[in-house]
Amino acid sequence: MALTAQQEADLLSMLDAYKTGEQIDDLPAASTDATDKKIEVFDTKSGASQCMDLTAAVNMANAPWCGRVWRTDLATPAAATYCGSLEMLKNLKDILGLGGYLVKNDHSRRKLDPTNHYRFANGETAKLDGSMGHYQWGWGKPFYFAKWTQGNLEFEAVSLYPIKGQYNYRIPVGSLSATGLAALDRDTDTLVSYINDDVKYRGGNNTSGWDDTYRSLLGHCATNRSTAQFAAAAHKNGAGWLAGTMRAAAVVKILVEIVMGTRNVQAAFNANKDANGLYQGGFGTGVTNWDWTSWSNYNGNNPILHMSAGVDMADGLGVKEIPIVNADGTTVFTAKVPVFFGLKNFFGYIWRVSEDELGEANADKSMRHWVTPSIYGTYTYGSTAGMVLKSTSPIASGYIIKMSYDNLEMWPTQSGGSESTYQCDYFWNNGNVTSGFRAVFRGANAYNGGHAGVGAVSVNNAPTSAAAGIGSPLCDFAEEFSLEPEYYAVA
């Protein structure tokens, strides 16, 4: 096809511009007396060329961050997109060092082989029975978390460096029981993360008569103790060791949301990654759908899983099915253990106490939230001495629409959703209490079904409550874990 006169003129103009165009070395040197320079960047997500502040580009290159974005005008729990560095998000597990560790009481830790938790990366045998430390799941580097909104977009992001222009929470190196819940050394009354069948670590309510039966509690997690009792047992490991904590629950919730791209942890598990190479979907029902009567008849609502359940998945991600058998060997329930890079049962199965937070009922039946500002503070569970007041929860029980992430509370502030919308997890407040303190339990248990989740919260019980279906993880933090964010200005 012959070119028109105008097309020929345009072509000649472009050729002339190409021949006479300046090379980068021919351009005048930029001044350094102003920082508001712009550069052209290529967005691999949209395929478009875009303009970016030079300062922001340098910050992103030197201190990358990554996260997910949700639409606040929609009820969907699925993230609308990712934000920050795609490569960092795809490799976040390795960047943060997520996975199994053996941690000693002095907080020194050794990373377990990501493919086999019974050995270290160098091939040396690793023992999970307590002789080499506590079997924990955690992160090997301190990192930062920031959450902010722009219009109807809600951002959650993490980085190894402070995210400029945002309020950042610094997350110190830490961990919690890799099995999801801890055992108890009954000789010393010390909370431990061991997988050990010795009678002194008998779990549940310590029923010795079941030892040689299908209901044996040997090698199971400890339950049937109050929050204060679990806390005292955890503190025997030394400073920085605690029973279940709001802090650890917040870190797990944040990382699951960012890595998986959904707040619905019970969404169907999807082994395939999305078009960007990111994880998607949830972990299915977990151990949440055994009805109360069947569980009660089986073993009085005591733990049903040996602490080794799911250990063979090492630092994997997925679901491990464990048959629960009756006296005749028949399967009465199949427990579908969720595994998040080596962390087992991070929702459902057994309620988890939380020693660094406390509920207080108001006259209007809503619930105030008290938290401990320091992990080294002195306080008595059931009293607000040494604690600070934060958010207030809604009056009624219901699926959570909004949660306060401020101060890493993960505290319900609006209910009325469903198990497939907004936060997808349930808030229990019986609505009959108008004064007094309430224990905070998280995660839910084996008969709570779709109500359970990493953000599930109950304030139905008194601070002294204990039951066969209430346990605790063992948490460790190598240094102070402040709940106060710090703003980092853009340079």
N, C-alpha and C positions, 0 to 999 in steps of 0.2 A: 504493500500500500504506500503510495506516494505521500510525503509529508506536505502539509499545507504551508503557506508562506509564514504563518505565525508560529507553527511548530518548528520550522527551520530556524526562525529567529530566536526562539526560546532555547533550542538546542545549542546554537552558537553562543548564546549568552552564558549558558551553564559551562560550556567548554572554556570560555574565556575566564570565568570566575575560578574554575579549577586550576587553570594555568597560572593565574595571578594571585591565587589565594595564599595567605600567609601560613607558614608552618608554625608550630607551637613556639619554636625558638625565635621566630620573627615577631611574636607579640610583645608589647611593652610589659615590663615587669609590674606585677601587682603591688600596690602599696600595702603596708602593714599597719597603717593608722586606722583602719576600719575592719571590723570582723564580719560585716554583713555581706559576704561574698556568696555568690551562687555558682553551682556547678550542675552539669547535666548528668543524670543518672538513668540507668535502664532498669525498669521494674520487671523482674522475671515472672512475677505473678500475673501482671496484665499484659506484658509484652510492649509496654509503652515507654517512650522516653519522657522523663520528667525533670523538673527543676527542684533542687534541694539546697538548703543552707549549707555552706561549707562546714560550719561548726558542727551541725547535726551529723553530717556525713563522717567527719573525723571521729566524733563520739561513738557513732554506730560501728565504725571500723575498729576502734581501739577498745571499746567496751560494749560488745554486742549484747542484745537482749532479745527475748522471744516470748511469745504468749499467744493468747486467743482473745477474740472479740465476740461479745454477745450483743444482740439487739434488745434494748430495754422495752421497746414497744411491741415485742412479740413474746408469746408464752413459751416458745420452744426452748428446751434445755440445751439444744445443740448450738455450738458456737457458729457464728456466721462466717468467720474466716480466721486466719492466723494474723499475727502482727510481729514486727521485728524480723529477726533473722530466721529464714526457713531452715537453713543448714543447722543452726543451733538447736532449733526445736526438734529436728529429726534426730539429733544426737544428744538430747538433753540427759538421757540416762547416764551416758558415759561422762559427759561434761561435769555433772554434779556428783558422779560416783555413787549412783543409786544401786542398792543391792544388799546382799548379806554380809555381815561383819561378825567377828568375834571381838567383844569389847570387855576389857578388864575394868575393875573397880576404879582404877586411876584414869579412866577414859581413854587409855591407849587402845588402838583398834587395828585389826588386820582384816583386809578385804578377802572375802572368800572367793573361790573360783566361780566365775559367773555361770559356768556350766555344771558345777558339782559343789554343793555346799559342804561336802565331807572332805574337802581338801582346800588348800590355799592356791593362789595363782601359780606358785612355784612347784606345785605338785605335792607339797608336804601335807601329810594327813591333818585334817582339822577335826577336832572332837567337839560335839555339840552337847556333851553331857555335863558341862560345867567345869571340867578340869582345865580348860583353856580360855575361860571367860564366858560371858553371856552371849547367847545366840540372838543377834539383833539385826534389824533392817534399818538402814539409814542412808545418809549422804555424807560423802567424805570431804566436802568443801563447804565453807560458809557461803551463803548466797543472799541475794536481795529480792524482795517481792514488792511490787507496786500495783495498785488498782486505781483506775481513774475512769471518768466518763467524759465523752465529748458528744454533745447532743444526745442522740438516742443510742449511742455506742458505749459499751462497757468493756474496758480493757483489763486483763489480768496478765502480768508479765513477770518474768524472773530473769536474773542476770548474776554473774559473778561480781559485778561492779554496780555501784549505785546508778539507777536509771535517772538521767538528768531531767530536770523539770518536773519531777514527781516526788511525792512523799514515799519513802522506802522503809520497809521493815527489814532489819538484818536478821537472817536466820543462821544461828551458829551451828557448827557441826553437831549432829545429834542422831538419835536412833530410838527405836521402840522395838518391843519383842517381835522378832521375825515371824513367829507363829500367830501373831495378832493378840495373844494373851500370855500372861506369865504364869509360872509355877510358884510353889511356895516350899521353901525348906522348913519343914515343920519342926526340926530340931532346934533351929536358931530363930525361927519366925522371920525369915528374910525372903523378900520377893526376888525371884530369880528367873532368868530366861534360859532354862536348861531343858533338854530333851533327855529325861532320865527316868527309868522305871523303878528306881529304888523306892521303897515304901515311904521314905521320909519326904518324897515329892508327890505323894498321892494327891490327886486333884479333887475338884468338886467340893463336896461337903465332907470328904475324908472317910467315906464308908469303907472300912477295911473288909467287911464281909463279902464284898463283891470282887475281891482281888483275883480269884481264880474262875471268874465267870465272864459271860459276854458283856456284862455291865462294868467291868473293871475300870476304875478311875486311875490306875497307875499310868503315869506318863501323860496325864491330862492337865489342863490348866486349873488353877485354883479359883474357887468361887466361894460364895456364902460368907463374905466378910464385908464390913462396912468400909466406906471410903477412908475414914480415919485409920482403920486397921491396915488397909492396903498401903496407905501412905507411910505409916510408921515402919512397915515391913520393907518398903522400897528404900527408905532413908538409911537403913542399916548398911546399904552398899557404899555409902559415903555421900559427900556433897555433890549435887548435880544429878542425883538419882531420884526419880519420882515415880509414883503410881500414875495411872492414866492421866493425861493432861490435855487441856484445851489447846495448848501450844502444838503438841504432836498431832492432834486431830486436825488442826488447821493446816499444818504442812502437808499432811496426806491428802486432804481435800483439795488444796490448791494444786498440788502436783498431778493428781488424778484428772482434775478438770483441764489443766493446761495440756497434759500429754494426750489424753483421750479426746479432748474437744467436746465434752458433754458434761452436764451436771446430773444426768440421769445414769447413775452408776449401775442401775439394774437394766439398762438397755441391753439388747441381745449382744453377745460377744461376736466380734467380727475379726477374724484372723487376717483379713486383707487390709492393706493400707489404702488411703484415698489417692487421688490423682497427684497430690503433692508429696506423696510418700510419708504421710502422717498417720498415726494411729486413729482409729475411729470406733465408735460404739462403746458399750459398757462391759459388764462382767456377768450379765444374766442375773438370776435370782439369788445367787450365792446360797448360803445356808440360812434361808429365811422362811421356807415354806413347809415346815413340818408342824402340823397343828398341835396346839397346846395339850390336848387330851392324850394323843398318841405319845408325845414326848414325855408327858407326866407318867403315863403308864409304863413306859420303857425304863426310865431311871430317875423319876422324880424331878425332871427338868435340869439334871446335872449335865456337865459337858459330855458330848458324844464322840468327840474327835481326839485321837491320839495326837500329841504335839508334833509328831513327824509328818502329819498329813500335808502333802504338797511340797515337802522339802526336796523331793526328787526333781522338781521343776527349777530348782536353783534360782537364778535371776531372771527366769522366764516371765512371760505375761500370758495369762489365760485362765482356764478353769480346770481344776482337778477333781474328778468324781471319786468319792469315797463311799463304799457301801457300808451302811450301819446294819449289823446282823443281829438276829435274835438267837435265842438259846439253841435252836435247831439248825443254825447256820443260814437261814433264809434272810434275804435282805428286806428290812422293814422301812428303810428310808435311804435315799441316795443323796449324800451331802455334796453339793457342788461348790467346792472351795475356790473362792476368787484369789488370784495371785497377781500382784502388781509388782513386777520386777523383783520378785522374791518375798514380798510382804503378803502374808496369808491372812484371810478372814479380817479384812480391814473394815467390813461392815457386816451386820447381821451376826448370827450364831449366838453370841453371849454379849449382854450389855457391858459397857465399859465405864467404870467410875472415872471421875475427873477431879483430881485433888486441888487444882489451881483455880477453881471457879465454884460459885455457889449461887443458888437462886433465893430470892426473897419475895414472898407474896405481898401484893398490894391490896388495899381495900376494894379496888375495882376488879380484883381477881387476875390482873396482869402480873407479870413476874419480872422483878429487877435482877440485873446480872452483876454480881460482884466477882472480881478477879484479883489474883495476887500479882502485884507489879514486879516481883522478883522471884526467881526460883530458889533463892537463898533466904527468903523471908521466914519469920517465925509466926505461925498462926495455928489455931485450933479449928479443925473443920467443924462447921456448924456455927461459927462466929465470924462476923465481918471485921474483927480486929486484924489489922495488917493487910486488908484488902481494899480495893477501890471500886467505886460504882461506875458502871458503864451503861449499856443499853437496857431498854425495857422490852419485854416480849409481848406478843398479843395476848388478849384475854383467853381466847378459846383454842382448844386443840384443833389441828387441821394440817393439811399439807402446806408446806412453807412456800410462800410467794417471794418474800424478801428476807435476806439475812444480812446482819451487820458483819462485814469483814473488818471493820475498824478495830484496831488493837487486837487483831486476829481472833476476835470473839467467836465468829461463826455462830451467831446468836439470832434466832428467829425474831423478826420484827413485824412480819405480816403473814397471816395464814389465809387459807381459802383456795389453794391451788388443787392439784391432783398429782397422782403418782407418775404422770407423764408430761407435766408442765412445770415451768419455772424451776424451782430447786428439786422437785420430785420427792423430797424426803419429808417425814412427818414430825410434827411437834406435839408432844403430850403434855397437857396441862389440864388436870381434871376440873378446874374451874370452880371448885368448892372451897378452896383455901383463900382466905383474905388477909392472913398475916403469918409470920413465921418463916423459917428457912426451909429450903428444899434442896435435896441432892441433885446434882446434874449428872445424868447418865447419857452416854452417846452410842450411836451405831445400831441399836436395837438387837433383837435376838431371833432364835430359830423359828418362832411362830408369828413374827410380825409381818411377814410377806412383803408386799409392795410398800409398806410404811418405812421399811429399813433403808439405811443408806449412810454414806460418810457424813452427811449433815444432819442426820436424825438426832433429835434431842428430847429427853424426857425430864420433867420436873414434877413428876407425880409422887415422888417418894420423899420421906423424911431423911435428913442427913445421916441418921443411924441405920438406915435400911441395909439389909443384907439378904441375899437369896441364892439358891443354887444356880440361877441363871444370870448372876451378876459377877463379873470378874474384872481384871485390870491388866493392861500391858505394863511392862517395866520400861520407863523412859529415861534416856540419858542425854544430857547436854554438857558439852565440854567447857562451856563458859556461860556467863549471864545471858539470858534470853529476854531482852526488853520487849515490851509491848508498845512502846512509843515509837512512832515513825519519825524519820528525819528527812527534811526537804533538801534536795540537792539541786541547786540552780544550774541552768545552762550557762556554760562559760561564755 
